[in-house]
Amino acid sequence: MSIVKKIIIYIVITILVIIGGAVGFVIWSLAASKTSTVGEITFENSLKIPELLEFELDSEGRKVFDLTFNQGEVEFLKGKLTETWGLNDPYLSPTIRASNGDSVVVNVTNKVGEKTTLHWHGMLLPSEMDGGPHQMIYPGETWSPQWKVNQPASTTWFHPHLHGETEDHVYRGAAGMFIVDDENSKSLELPKEYGVNDIPLIIQDKNFNNDGSLSTGSKMFSNVGILGDEILVNGTHSPYFEATTNLVRFRVLNASTARVYNFSLDDNRSFHMIATDSGLLESPVELEELMLSPGERAEIVVEVVPGETVILQSKDPNLGAPFWGERYNGGDDEFDILEIRANQKLTQLPDLPEKLATIKLPNKDEVVETRYFELNGYDRINGQEMDMNRVDHVITAGSTEIWEVSNPREEMYHNFHVHGIHFEVLEVNGEKAPAHMRGLKDTVYLAPNSKVKLIARFETYSDANYPYMYHCHILLHEDMGMMGQFLVVEPGANPSRELKGHDRHRH
């Protein structure tokens, strides 16, 4: 055989080996990128219920709450300690609860040795009290936002929001629920005994190293950040909940940094959704599945019968991406989340009311402007990365606007959260929003190559110096620059489009 033929054969064999290796690697990576814990969880730990944070009344009749950022260690996995952040607790926070009309003060002290912030996600309040990236809390300092609760009953939450570090700070565990009540919610015959049949579920995914420490690793080829292969509920690994009533209300919060969940029950029974991010629906909506992206909340009611066991799961969510985009970004992942164990004797609660609330939706006839937002790549909105000193939009207090938000990417999902407002989702890809999305929200999912149309009334809080934020709540994307800011100002105001001097808070 000639030398030329030998060289040709060698080249062909080399190419075939490379192709075979590449194909094998792709097959392996696709297989390795699917996670499922269905049928593998032993449910050996009683679900921790965050305590209600106590308050004191000051001389002005305000409810004063105290929170302290601190570092801790928690045994999530048996025999292994994990370094964490928490607020008052080593991990997560006690639940704050107040009523519409209450005046509140929250003293937030930083004892974690690095600057951070605390944002009130879903709360309607002045921008200077919002806890976004401009309200930094330095080590050893205390920030004391104060406001009058002015919104319907809802499940809101709080978490750090330091620009460029939000994913890391939230992942460490500094977060908690803030439940708002109102006269209507108190009068309804709903499960409402906190910790008994009104249960917060703060759901997070984590990756753990062999020594129990948190890992920030994610799936190969993922473009959304950390996607963990273990689930914590209220900081409890492998949790179960003992139901003592036939109806249980779960306040479900997706507090993960990137993962989208598709909640269902393992026997495919239906449940009723009674509230969105920002308040009660007009009537209960019967569902078998509910998809929530990071930052979204929903209140659901599950019915059980004496002695049975049912598992809250996350089935593989339909992210709306191509096959590889689904696989590498968690779209094929499935989890057992929480085992619900019904006692042999259950207290029977009344059936759910047919009417839950009258929702004050924005008036389409009052729209004064339509704005357009395109989420570009993983780090820009309308072609621009976040600039802490740039005001992107100025909005007149009291006005009603439509915001059209699009995600043109074929393979990457996003979502969209706006501070300081509650919006109605008018359309998803040109069609009317489904029934369970027709209440007021503050966060909405955007599948690849999708659009949503939102309408909101910008309430009377105004400040020409401190902005509100809008951003993707996939926290890696937010940190990379997929965020903008807007001022809400009095009619006729013409504020500067450049912000200065916000390194420290005023209070």
Secondary structure as UniProt FT lines:
FT   HELIX           3..32
FT   TURN            38..40
FT   STRAND          45..46
FT   STRAND          56..57
FT   TURN            59..60
FT   STRAND          63..74
FT   TURN            78..79
FT   STRAND          82..87
FT   STRAND          95..99
FT   TURN            100..101
FT   STRAND          103..110
FT   STRAND          119..121
FT   HELIX           127..129
FT   TURN            133..134
FT   TURN            139..140
FT   STRAND          142..143
FT   STRAND          146..148
FT   STRAND          154..159
FT   TURN            163..165
FT   HELIX           166..172
FT   STRAND          176..181
FT   HELIX           183..187
FT   TURN            195..197
FT   STRAND          198..208
FT   TURN            210..211
FT   STRAND          214..215
FT   TURN            220..221
FT   STRAND          230..233
FT   TURN            234..235
FT   STRAND          236..237
FT   STRAND          239..245
FT   STRAND          247..254
FT   STRAND          261..265
FT   TURN            266..267
FT   STRAND          271..276
FT   TURN            277..278
FT   STRAND          279..287
FT   STRAND          290..292
FT   TURN            294..295
FT   STRAND          297..303
FT   TURN            306..307
FT   STRAND          309..314
FT   HELIX           323..328
FT   TURN            329..332
FT   STRAND          334..347
FT   HELIX           364..366
FT   STRAND          367..376
FT   TURN            377..379
FT   STRAND          380..381
FT   TURN            382..383
FT   TURN            388..389
FT   STRAND          393..396
FT   TURN            397..398
FT   STRAND          400..407
FT   STRAND          414..418
FT   TURN            419..420
FT   STRAND          423..428
FT   TURN            429..430
FT   STRAND          431..432
FT   HELIX           435..437
FT   STRAND          440..441
FT   STRAND          443..446
FT   TURN            448..449
FT   STRAND          450..457
FT   STRAND          468..471
FT   HELIX           475..480
FT   STRAND          483..489
FT   TURN            491..492
//
